[in-house]
Amino acid sequence: MPALPLDELQLTERDPRTGKLRTLPALHPEIKADRSFVLYRPPPATREPALVEEFLERAKFIADDLSWLLALPHEKFWCQVIFDETLQRCLDSYLCHAPRKFDASLDWQPEVDELQSCLHRSVFLTFLRMATHKESKDHFITPSVFGEIIYNNFLFDIPKILDLCVLFGKGNAPLLQKMIGNIFTQQPSYFSDLDETLPTVLQVFNNILHKCGLQCEGASAEPQKLEEKVTVTPGNMPLQELKDIVLYLCDTCTTLWAFLDVFPPACQTFQKHDFCSRLASFYDVAIPELEAAIKKRHYEDESGFADLWRRISHSRKKMIEAFHILINQVCLQPILESSCENIQPFIEEFLQIFTSVLQERRFLRDYDELFPVEDDVSLLQQASSTLDETRAAYILQAVESAWEGVGRKKAQGAKDPAPAAAAKGASAGVESTAEDMEELGAAYLSEEEVSRCAGAAAAPLAKVSGVELDSLISQVKDLLPDLGEGFILACLEEYSYNTEQVINNILEDKLVPHLAKLDRRMQRQLEPDPTPLLSSRSNVFQQDEFDVFSRDSVDLSRIQKGKREEESTRSLLNDKRLVAEQRQRYSHYSLVVEELPWQPGAAQLYREDYEDEYDDTYDGNQVGANDADSDDELISRRPFTIPQVLRPKGQEEGQEEEEEEEEEEEEEAEKERTKDHFVQDPAVLRERAEARRLAFLARKGHRHDSSAVVGSAKGQGQSRDTAQERRRKEANKSTRANHNRRAMADRKRSKGMIPS
């Protein structure tokens, strides 16, 4: 007989009050054992004996209770899990207060460390058993019922799943992936819960921006209060508040990365909320401000700066890796798994995401340093021949331009994986890069890690001078005011003017030997300028008559301060020098010469006197214009006319007059045709239209009404032709518009529809 699932199993037991046998379902509150689980508290930060003893006692109780719980049979375990509220509160307290991997490692005692590790393992095994619906062939729960049990009893929810990923993801990734995958598979409602949770996650980023005074105006629906006008920035907020913000950011970014790394199918839900664009925008706005605030602070202990810098660097890296996981799962991985016909939407999604983050230059530089964008674009080019090369080239050009102006070049040899390997195993790349930062016992970052996270490059820079060099020196001196400017300058020259690397090496005492031997209070030697100011000046007034720097003597009479006394309005009006200069010029226009004397040898153009009565009628005729070979407008101006004495006898004068009239009519018609009418005569247009209509009807075979239809005037009688034409017209009315009017009227009248 096959075993029944736990949700259908019935147990028979004796009632402790009545002593009678009774049947209860396997999942019943009375089967739960009476046991009270205590709440978890984290290990103490100090080694005070009382606090250590309290932690050991409490942790021992929890560890023993969880060991007892894990040893229970299948049905009793689930009854205890479902109906024991103290157990759920105990597990929730551990998820909330357990130390994270990115927290600073404390110097715990060996027994504290050992008990904490044991408790950590017991909590993980408890959640693992709670996420398993089938323990063996005889002990299992129906999958659909299992999903309802864990969902309705809040055994798992999205915050718990996020905490499980960040606490147990390192070292237990395969088990955790199987566990969370089973939860989402058996209960798909968790996907809708995740979709409703993401606006809250995005609100976390908005809260951080608001606390830092970086929130854009108008982003909040509530009106701003007057007392909130005071601008709060990371640079002027209290140090403890800055630490809280950095810790809050580090916890959020690490948790999101751990969840996406353990459960990649959630990336589709994240991208529905445009998470990639929001993450890049937050990174570009908040990270530079927080880094600048951390570097400019004065700390009582150097470890305070190191701890904050380690957390902000860790947050930066986890945000970049989370972005890469989203890109890989949403775009790259489907391209590798799909056929050539189905990859176009994923390619478009990739181009759209990167186009939306091109303005975030700081984020693009840091992302391209860890995961080169050129490799992903190369993968798309290999996968599809229809890739929009213009958009791809635009994205690559924007990435390259993001590196310009930062004073360094991208390190090409640090990370150059093959395109196929980079596309095939993006998660493996994330894990390999994550291993670099997950050293739990490190209180400080290594030199290479700080330089990589801060964006330092291995290639040396060009020599920096002037105001830029003074700014770099002041950045180091603000944090370490006891150092001399000469010593800081030597360190900057050694480490390629990277202020973050200089500060970190000075704090950790990791300077190169020749810098360690220098005096830390050494002052800067100011080099004299080889070109003095006077000899190097160059402007538009150089070498003019008043340039005292280029000439020794200046005409002082040309120099006047203020208004000249002798130049008044009256003196200007009385000054007639200009009139006298122009008088001689205009005097020549008043001379009228009747005759010009002719001199021998001069030009004889006007030697002959001009005659007003000279007949110039024929002066314009052209000689030879009437030749036979030049028939133009001169000979066609007037037709040739035979003289009357030379005409034949048979020709009459009337015939000549008729010919002249015909010629005149033809000339008038020609003039009428050549005349350009702006508005033609409507009567002429109507006549032409009527002529065209009659011609059209004639071509179609229609005969128009003859004039006989009109007939004579009324009262004078009509001819036989008129009566015949009228009858023919009445009979043939049906061939035209409104045909059959008379026939239809007669029909209606015969039916009685029209009174006669």
Secondary structure as the mmCIF struct_conf table of DSSP 4:
data_model
#
loop_
_struct_conf.conf_type_id
_struct_conf.id
_struct_conf.beg_label_comp_id
_struct_conf.beg_label_asym_id
_struct_conf.beg_label_seq_id
_struct_conf.end_label_comp_id
_struct_conf.end_label_asym_id
_struct_conf.end_label_seq_id
HELX_LH_PP_P HELX_LH_PP_P1 PRO A 2 PRO A 5
TURN_TY1_P TURN_TY1_P1 LEU A 6 GLU A 8
STRN STRN1 GLN A 10 ARG A 14
TURN_TY1_P TURN_TY1_P2 PRO A 16 THR A 18
STRN STRN2 LEU A 21 PRO A 25
BEND BEND1 ALA A 26 LEU A 27
HELX_RH_3T_P HELX_RH_3T_P1 PRO A 29 ILE A 31
BEND BEND2 LYS A 32 LYS A 32
HELX_LH_PP_P HELX_LH_PP_P2 PHE A 37 TYR A 40
HELX_LH_PP_P HELX_LH_PP_P3 PRO A 42 PRO A 44
BEND BEND3 ALA A 45 THR A 46
HELX_RH_AL_P HELX_RH_AL_P1 PRO A 49 LEU A 70
TURN_TY1_P TURN_TY1_P3 ALA A 71 ALA A 71
BEND BEND4 LEU A 72 LEU A 72
HELX_RH_AL_P HELX_RH_AL_P2 HIS A 74 PHE A 83
HELX_RH_AL_P HELX_RH_AL_P3 GLU A 85 HIS A 97
BEND BEND5 ALA A 98 ALA A 98
HELX_LH_PP_P HELX_LH_PP_P4 PRO A 99 ARG A 100
TURN_TY1_P TURN_TY1_P4 LYS A 101 PHE A 102
BEND BEND6 ASP A 103 ASP A 103
HELX_LH_PP_P HELX_LH_PP_P5 ALA A 104 LEU A 106
HELX_RH_AL_P HELX_RH_AL_P4 PRO A 110 MET A 130
TURN_TY1_P TURN_TY1_P5 ALA A 131 ALA A 131
BEND BEND7 HIS A 133 HIS A 133
STRN STRN3 LYS A 134 LYS A 134
BEND BEND8 GLU A 135 HIS A 139
STRN STRN4 PHE A 140 PHE A 140
HELX_RH_AL_P HELX_RH_AL_P5 PRO A 143 ASN A 152
TURN_TY1_P TURN_TY1_P6 ASN A 153 PHE A 154
BEND BEND9 LEU A 155 PHE A 156
HELX_RH_AL_P HELX_RH_AL_P6 ILE A 158 PHE A 168
TURN_TY1_P TURN_TY1_P7 GLY A 169 GLY A 171
HELX_RH_AL_P HELX_RH_AL_P7 ALA A 173 GLN A 186
TURN_TY1_P TURN_TY1_P8 PRO A 188 PRO A 188
HELX_RH_AL_P HELX_RH_AL_P8 SER A 189 LYS A 211
TURN_TY1_P TURN_TY1_P9 CYS A 212 GLY A 213
HELX_LH_PP_P HELX_LH_PP_P6 GLN A 215 CYS A 216
TURN_TY1_P TURN_TY1_P10 GLU A 217 GLY A 218
BEND BEND10 SER A 220 GLU A 222
HELX_LH_PP_P HELX_LH_PP_P7 PRO A 223 LYS A 225
HELX_RH_3T_P HELX_RH_3T_P2 LEU A 226 LYS A 229
BEND BEND11 VAL A 230 VAL A 230
TURN_TY1_P TURN_TY1_P11 PRO A 234 ASN A 236
BEND BEND12 MET A 237 MET A 237
HELX_RH_AL_P HELX_RH_AL_P9 LEU A 239 VAL A 262
HELX_RH_3T_P HELX_RH_3T_P3 PRO A 264 ALA A 266
HELX_RH_AL_P HELX_RH_AL_P10 CYS A 267 LYS A 272
TURN_TY1_P TURN_TY1_P12 HIS A 273 ASP A 274
HELX_RH_AL_P HELX_RH_AL_P11 PHE A 275 LYS A 296
BEND BEND13 GLU A 300 ASP A 301
HELX_RH_AL_P HELX_RH_AL_P12 GLU A 302 ILE A 327
HELX_RH_PI_P HELX_RH_PI_P1 ASN A 328 LEU A 332
HELX_RH_AL_P HELX_RH_AL_P13 GLN A 333 GLU A 337
BEND BEND14 SER A 338 SER A 338
TURN_TY1_P TURN_TY1_P13 CYS A 340 GLU A 341
BEND BEND15 ASN A 342 ASN A 342
HELX_RH_AL_P HELX_RH_AL_P14 GLN A 344 SER A 356
TURN_TY1_P TURN_TY1_P14 VAL A 357 GLN A 359
HELX_RH_AL_P HELX_RH_AL_P15 ARG A 361 LEU A 370
BEND BEND16 PHE A 371 PHE A 371
HELX_RH_AL_P HELX_RH_AL_P16 VAL A 373 ALA A 383
BEND BEND17 SER A 385 SER A 385
HELX_RH_AL_P HELX_RH_AL_P17 GLU A 389 TRP A 403
TURN_TY1_P TURN_TY1_P15 GLU A 404 GLY A 405
BEND BEND18 VAL A 406 ARG A 408
BEND BEND19 GLN A 412 ALA A 414
HELX_RH_AL_P HELX_RH_AL_P18 PRO A 419 LYS A 424
TURN_TY1_P TURN_TY1_P16 GLY A 425 GLY A 425
HELX_RH_AL_P HELX_RH_AL_P19 ALA A 426 MET A 437
TURN_TY1_P TURN_TY1_P17 LEU A 440 GLY A 441
BEND BEND20 ALA A 443 TYR A 444
HELX_RH_AL_P HELX_RH_AL_P20 GLU A 447 CYS A 453
TURN_TY1_P TURN_TY1_P18 ALA A 454 GLY A 455
BEND BEND21 ALA A 458 ALA A 459
HELX_LH_PP_P HELX_LH_PP_P8 PRO A 460 VAL A 464
TURN_TY1_P TURN_TY1_P19 GLY A 466 GLY A 466
HELX_RH_AL_P HELX_RH_AL_P21 VAL A 467 LEU A 479
TURN_TY1_P TURN_TY1_P20 PRO A 481 ASP A 482
BEND BEND22 LEU A 483 LEU A 483
HELX_RH_AL_P HELX_RH_AL_P22 GLU A 485 GLU A 494
TURN_TY1_P TURN_TY1_P21 TYR A 495 TYR A 497
HELX_RH_AL_P HELX_RH_AL_P23 THR A 499 LEU A 507
TURN_TY1_P TURN_TY1_P22 GLU A 508 ASP A 509
HELX_RH_AL_P HELX_RH_AL_P24 PRO A 513 ALA A 516
TURN_TY1_P TURN_TY1_P23 LYS A 517 LYS A 517
BEND BEND23 LEU A 518 LEU A 518
TURN_TY1_P TURN_TY1_P24 ARG A 520 ARG A 521
HELX_LH_PP_P HELX_LH_PP_P9 MET A 522 ARG A 524
HELX_LH_PP_P HELX_LH_PP_P10 LEU A 526 ASP A 529
BEND BEND24 PRO A 530 THR A 531
HELX_RH_AL_P HELX_RH_AL_P25 LEU A 533 SER A 536
TURN_TY1_P TURN_TY1_P25 VAL A 540 GLN A 543
BEND BEND25 ASP A 544 ASP A 544
TURN_TY1_P TURN_TY1_P26 GLU A 545 PHE A 546
TURN_TY1_P TURN_TY1_P27 VAL A 548 SER A 550
BEND BEND26 ASP A 552 ASP A 552
HELX_RH_3T_P HELX_RH_3T_P4 LEU A 556 ARG A 558
BEND BEND27 GLY A 562 GLY A 562
BEND BEND28 GLU A 565 GLU A 566
HELX_RH_AL_P HELX_RH_AL_P26 THR A 569 ASN A 574
HELX_RH_AL_P HELX_RH_AL_P27 ARG A 577 SER A 587
HELX_RH_3T_P HELX_RH_3T_P5 HIS A 588 SER A 590
BEND BEND29 GLU A 594 GLU A 594
HELX_LH_PP_P HELX_LH_PP_P11 LEU A 596 TRP A 598
TURN_TY1_P TURN_TY1_P28 PRO A 600 GLY A 601
BEND BEND30 ALA A 602 ALA A 602
TURN_TY1_P TURN_TY1_P29 LEU A 605 TYR A 606
BEND BEND31 GLU A 608 GLU A 608
HELX_LH_PP_P HELX_LH_PP_P12 ASP A 609 GLU A 611
TURN_TY1_P TURN_TY1_P30 ASP A 612 GLU A 613
TURN_TY1_P TURN_TY1_P31 THR A 617 GLY A 620
HELX_LH_PP_P HELX_LH_PP_P13 ASN A 621 GLN A 622
TURN_TY1_P TURN_TY1_P32 VAL A 623 ASN A 626
TURN_TY1_P TURN_TY1_P33 ALA A 628 ASP A 629
BEND BEND32 ASP A 632 ASP A 632
TURN_TY1_P TURN_TY1_P34 GLU A 633 ILE A 635
BEND BEND33 SER A 636 ARG A 638
HELX_RH_3T_P HELX_RH_3T_P6 GLN A 644 LEU A 646
BEND BEND34 ARG A 647 ARG A 647
TURN_TY1_P TURN_TY1_P35 LYS A 649 GLY A 650
HELX_RH_AL_P HELX_RH_AL_P28 GLU A 653 THR A 674
BEND BEND35 LYS A 675 LYS A 675
BEND BEND36 PHE A 678 VAL A 679
HELX_RH_AL_P HELX_RH_AL_P29 PRO A 682 LYS A 700
TURN_TY1_P TURN_TY1_P36 GLY A 701 GLY A 701
HELX_LH_PP_P HELX_LH_PP_P14 HIS A 704 SER A 706
HELX_RH_3T_P HELX_RH_3T_P7 SER A 707 VAL A 709
TURN_TY1_P TURN_TY1_P37 VAL A 710 VAL A 710
BEND BEND37 SER A 712 SER A 712
TURN_TY1_P TURN_TY1_P38 LYS A 714 GLY A 715
BEND BEND38 GLN A 716 GLN A 716
HELX_RH_AL_P HELX_RH_AL_P30 ARG A 720 ALA A 731
TURN_TY1_P TURN_TY1_P39 ASN A 732 ASN A 732
HELX_RH_3T_P HELX_RH_3T_P8 LYS A 733 THR A 735
BEND BEND39 ARG A 736 ARG A 736
TURN_TY1_P TURN_TY1_P40 ALA A 737 ASN A 740
HELX_RH_AL_P HELX_RH_AL_P31 ARG A 741 SER A 750
TURN_TY1_P TURN_TY1_P41 LYS A 751 GLY A 752
BEND BEND40 MET A 753 ILE A 754
#
